[in-house]
Amino acid sequence: MEILNHENMHQRIVEELILEAKERVWIATANLKDMHIKARRGYKPILDEFDRMARDRGVSFRIIHADKMSKSFQNTLNEYSLLKKCLEIQICPRSHWKLVIVDGKSAYFGSANFTGAGLGVKNINRRNLELGALITDKASILQLESWFDSFWIGENCIKCERRKYCPDPIA
């Protein structure tokens, strides 16, 4: 296990983990915003790279988030027709997880949302102060995948007492 903070989180989680995915990326976050990453000249939406990953390597994506995605995220997503087919999104107002699982081999969990201030390239002096852990332990990753999958198929939704307030019940 490697403990991370806001100073090294973007590099380790986004650049070295997510962007190197070979098969699948599962993300759980409370906030889903149009996060940007470094480009040759300036910055670009991470969805641009997700689209390339889906096209070139067949990577699929699942995202669980707690609130409506930002308008800028939705607008950017609409620019990528292939990605829209490879990116599954579910909303649950009770989800407060901050989790990334890549290819069933590595996982991050901690405090950072999938936002510029959390995992993005926002200036170090403007970024949120975050903590988290990067793990490669197979047993722990299997447990995280099992919880994510149970959530994904709606096991929590069935017994949720806040279901009537949910904008899009899973089950």
C-alpha positions, 0 to 999 in steps of 0.5 A: 500500500502506498499513501498519497496526498494532494502533492502526488495524487494526480501523477500516481492515480491519473497519469500512472494508473487511469491513463495506463489502463488496458481493459477497464476503469471503474470510478466512484465519486461524489462529484463528477466534473470536467476534469482536465489533464496535461496536453502537449500544449496546455490542458485537455479534458480527461474525456478526450483521453478516455475516448482515445483509450476506448478507441485504441485499446478497447478500455471500458469505463464505469462511473458511479456519482452522487449528483448530476454531472456538471454541465461542462462534463456533459457537454464534453462527453457529448463530443465523443460518440464512441466514448458514450458507448464505452462509458456507463454512468450511474447516479446515487445521491447516497454514494460518497465513495472516492474510488478508482479500480483499474483492470482489477490490478490496482485501486485507489481509495481516499478523499479525492473526488473526480474533479480538478481540485481533487484528482486534476491538474489544478495548481498545487496551491489551489488544489484540495488537501487530499489523502488516499491509498493506492493498493495492489493487494489482490484480496483487497482489490477483489473486495473493492470490486465486489462492493463496486459490482454489488452497488452497480447492480443495485443491491443497495438501491433495493433496500434504500429508504431514500429511494423516493428521492433518487433521480434514477433508481438502479433497481 
